[in-house]
Amino acid sequence: MQLNGQLALTVLMGVFLVGVFVWLTRVENWSGYTPLSSGGAVGQESGYVSEEKPAGIVRWLTTVDHKDIGLMYGAYGIFAFVVGGLMVVLMRTELATPETVLVQPGFYNSLMTSHGITMLFLFGTPIIAAFSNYFIPLIIGADDMAFPRINAIAFWLLPPAALLIWAGFFPIPNLIPAQTAWTMYTPLSAGVGQGNQANAGVDLMLLGLHLSGVSATMGAINFIATIFTERAEEVTWANLDIFSWTILTQSGLILFAFPLLGSAMLMLVADRNFGTAFYAVGEGGGSMLWQHLFWFFGHPEVYILVLPPMGLVSYILPRFAGRRLFGFKFVVYSTLAIGVLSFGVWAHHMFSTGMDPRLRASFMAVSMAIAIPSAVKTFNWITTMWNGNIRLTAPMLYCIGFVSNFIIGGVTGVFLASVPVDLILHDTYYVVGHFHYIVMGAITFAGMAGIYYWYPLVTGRMYQRSLAKWHFWLWMIGTNVTFLAMILLGYGGMPRRYATYLPQFASLHQIATLGAYMLLLGGIIFVWNMVQSYLEGPVVEDGDPWNLEESNLRTVEWDWFDRKLQTKIADGGEEEAVTDGGVVNDVNDTSSQAERRDGRVVDGESADERDSDE
């Protein structure tokens, strides 16, 4: 009966998704208002058509404009961040006392599982896609993404993915949230034993994760095709900006990593529902097969999440350091090196499983070696700031915070790459602290730097700068208070994933909870600042709100913004309807971009200046 119910629910969800797709194809006029980057609709000489975008909700449901899709990715990512953040605030409130007071252990496990999956798959990847969708075509001079409609489909797979992942929290009879942790280790996730993980909530979570993986893979193909084929003539591999390099590398990692995760999850769904034995103990590959498959995806996933933020920092930090990025070529080479090495370190998550010591030694060596290209980037950021004319704006503060937290997260990770140390600290709060220094202290900080830096370009208004700095300091202090306490808990032997603990750990847990409340307060300030400034913030009067022209560091997306403002003024205050998704090309615009790339500014430096710096 339970199997039949799960199959019926799976079929119903498939019918629902097909229905959504059919409805969208009927609503959208597929031949209207948006050009194909390859030259437009069939039978047209040009990609430009006379129809304007629809208004209201229909616009957002049917748009294939890369800027609109970038905004939807951003709104989706921030919403998921709020949901995941509230989950962890509830968990940290429970952990303020050694005993169970607020939530029961089973529900705590559900919160922990959903928090991890939400932050990694529903916030981390989409918020990066928000920046890359909006700005990559503008920066490289493309009209839009190579496949605009695939771009839209990739986004619209994410809302049903979130509903499936969170389905267990909805008031649905006989459905409970998954309690497998975000790693979904077998045999627990296979539903073996007398626990409650045979529940359909785990199946829905796996299907939701599969949808998010399909979305990421479609986006990766699109970005690779866009960067390879849609660049303007003056944009060569020699002067391609650092953010595009990191997105290109990330997309390559996604192509190799996410399909593997999808295959592993399909085998797990088959084990749970169809009687197969891929992960059965004593048969097939056993539970160790899941760990190998998952971590072959899982560790590149860390770099899938951190490489684009590194690109954001490399792109934004020089603007407020008053000088070009030091050693541009080495930053690019280190990005590519991280992409290659990331697939050779997965088993350092499995040092305690009893693998052959010779294999452990090889994985330990590669895990330590991957720290080298990360250190190259760190030294380049520091050297870029050295003797620079630093302006401590909100984006710059978040870039500096990124570098600081990334150093702590990286150094603590090197210890875990050592087999003897890892055997002691494995599955303790030390791992939680290290991981969150990277995910919260680095990735999220870089995302905030990007949001504050490009907020005037996207909204045409400036935020409250004092509130932005309050947000930064609350998060900077809160991050270090929370996760340094977790590292100390790990040194003391506190295991992770427990809702209760021994009384001697109470003080450090309470300190971590205090830090979490600081993060919550900073997040509230951020949301208030973004919304209030969008409604009432001062209007940006020119295309250089950061005064980058003075230091000759203004980049091409700000040229686009300047043209947009000038068009607004020429039209009497109304922005001209632009049917494409990117740059409005004319003779003056093209020559202006070529001058900026060839003569002065290409990600903060010209090719000749890079060579002279190095």
Secondary structure, 3 states (H helix, E strand, C coil): CHHHHHHHHHHHHHHHHHHHHHHHHHHCCCCCCCCCCCCCCCCCCCCCCCCCCCCHHHHHHHCCCHHHHHHHHHHHHHHHHHHHHHHHHHHHHHCCCCCCCCCCHHHHHHHHHHHHHHHHHHHHHHHHHHHHHHHHHHHHCCCCCCCHHHHHHHHHCHHHHHHHHCHHHCCCCCCCCCCCCCCCCCCCCCCCCCCCCCCHHHHHHHHHHHHHHHHHHHHHHHHHHHHHHCCCCCCCCCCCCHHHHHHHHHHHHHHHHHHHHHHHHHHHHHHHHCCCCCCCCCCCCHHHHHHHHHHHHHHHHHHHHHHHHHHHHHHHHHHHHCCCCCCHHHHHHHHHHHHHHHHHCHHHHHHHHCCCHHHHHHHHHHHHHCHHHHHHHHHHHHHHHCCCCCCCCHHHHHHHHHHHHHHHHHHHHHHHCCHHHHHHHCCEHHHHHHHHHHHHHHHHHHHHHHHHHHHHHHHCECCCHHHHHHHHHHHHHHHHHHHHHHHHHHHCCCECCCCCCCHHHHHHHHHHHHHHHHHHHHHHHHHHHHHHHHHHCCECCCCCCCCCHHHCCCCHHHHHHHHHHHHHHHCCCCCCCCCCCCCCCCHHHHHHHHHHHHHHCCCCCCHHHHHHHC
